[in-house]
Amino acid sequence: MRKFVQVIIIAAVAAVAMAGWRWYAYVSNTDTPYDEVGITLNSHMPLPLRLWGCGKLRDTFENALPPYGCATDDGKQWL
């Protein structure tokens, strides 16, 4: 039973690390702010991380429409 718990914990840590790396790669990219996986990950982040990520995207793509999760209610302004 102890080995099973260790495997589950290691798998959970690995999944969180992979998702975190993928999210950071999205918010620091210079290609497009409209990557579907990145948008989904960013929209599920806690508010402080999401605001930081949206700020990085806004700095890189200031003339583009904000992606879902980084837009105000009208969909045209960055958070």
LOLO-885207 format. One record per residue (C-alpha): x, y, z; residue in one letter; chain. Coordinates in nm, 3 decimals. Each point is the difference from the previous one (the first is absolute). Example, Ala and Ser with C-alpha at 12.3 -4.5 7.8 and 13.67 -1.06 7.14 Angstrom:
BEGIN
PALO         x         y         z   aa   ch
PALO     1.230    -0.450     0.780    A    A
PALO     0.137     0.344    -0.066    S    A
***
This chain:
BEGIN
PALO         x         y         z   aa   ch
PALO     0.000     0.000     0.000    M    A
PALO     0.285     0.240     0.081    R    A
PALO     0.160    -0.056    -0.342    K    A
PALO    -0.335     0.073    -0.168    F    A
PALO    -0.032     0.332     0.185    V    A
PALO     0.356     0.093    -0.101    Q    A
PALO    -0.077    -0.073    -0.365    V    A
PALO    -0.318     0.210     0.014    I    A
PALO     0.184     0.292     0.163    I    A
PALO     0.282    -0.015    -0.254    I    A
PALO    -0.251    -0.013    -0.287    A    A
PALO    -0.190     0.298     0.142    A    A
PALO     0.317     0.207     0.044    V    A
PALO     0.110    -0.088    -0.355    A    A
PALO    -0.341     0.100    -0.142    A    A
PALO     0.007     0.334     0.184    V    A
PALO     0.357     0.065    -0.116    A    A
PALO    -0.087    -0.078    -0.364    M    A
PALO    -0.312     0.219     0.008    A    A
PALO     0.195     0.282     0.165    G    A
PALO     0.276    -0.023    -0.259    W    A
PALO    -0.254    -0.001    -0.283    R    A
PALO    -0.180     0.303     0.148    W    A
PALO     0.327     0.193     0.041    Y    A
PALO     0.100    -0.087    -0.358    A    A
PALO    -0.335     0.142    -0.116    Y    A
PALO     0.019     0.329     0.189    V    A
PALO     0.361     0.060    -0.101    S    A
PALO    -0.038    -0.092    -0.368    N    A
PALO     0.047     0.249    -0.283    T    A
PALO    -0.202    -0.177    -0.272    D    A
PALO    -0.369     0.034     0.086    T    A
PALO    -0.221     0.067     0.302    P    A
PALO    -0.270    -0.232    -0.140    Y    A
PALO     0.140    -0.346     0.083    D    A
PALO    -0.298    -0.210     0.114    E    A
PALO     0.185    -0.203     0.263    V    A
PALO     0.170     0.310     0.139    G    A
PALO    -0.327     0.192     0.016    I    A
PALO    -0.164    -0.287     0.188    T    A
PALO     0.285    -0.032     0.246    L    A
PALO     0.015     0.376     0.056    N    A
PALO    -0.375     0.029     0.057    S    A
PALO     0.021    -0.268     0.272    H    A
PALO     0.290     0.160     0.187    M    A
PALO    -0.057     0.181     0.331    P    A
PALO    -0.070     0.371    -0.050    L    A
PALO     0.349     0.132     0.092    P    A
PALO     0.170    -0.241    -0.242    L    A
PALO    -0.257     0.067    -0.271    R    A
PALO     0.045     0.377     0.034    L    A
PALO     0.379    -0.040    -0.018    W    A
PALO    -0.031    -0.223    -0.308    G    A
PALO    -0.242     0.240    -0.167    C    A
PALO     0.240     0.285     0.072    G    A
PALO     0.284    -0.186    -0.172    K    A
PALO    -0.224    -0.074    -0.299    L    A
PALO    -0.119     0.362    -0.014    R    A
PALO     0.360     0.124     0.000    D    A
PALO     0.085    -0.233    -0.288    T    A
PALO    -0.322     0.035    -0.204    F    A
PALO    -0.120     0.348     0.094    E    A
PALO    -0.173     0.062    -0.336    N    A
PALO    -0.188    -0.333    -0.007    A    A
PALO    -0.341    -0.076     0.146    L    A
PALO     0.038    -0.172     0.336    P    A
PALO    -0.064    -0.374     0.018    P    A
PALO    -0.273    -0.152     0.217    Y    A
PALO     0.090     0.043     0.366    G    A
PALO     0.197     0.320    -0.061    C    A
PALO    -0.284     0.216    -0.130    A    A
PALO    -0.237     0.232     0.179    T    A
PALO    -0.376    -0.048    -0.037    D    A
PALO    -0.011     0.166    -0.342    D    A
PALO     0.268    -0.240    -0.133    G    A
PALO     0.206     0.282    -0.150    K    A
PALO     0.208     0.125     0.294    Q    A
PALO     0.276    -0.181     0.187    W    A
PALO    -0.042    -0.063     0.373    L    A
***
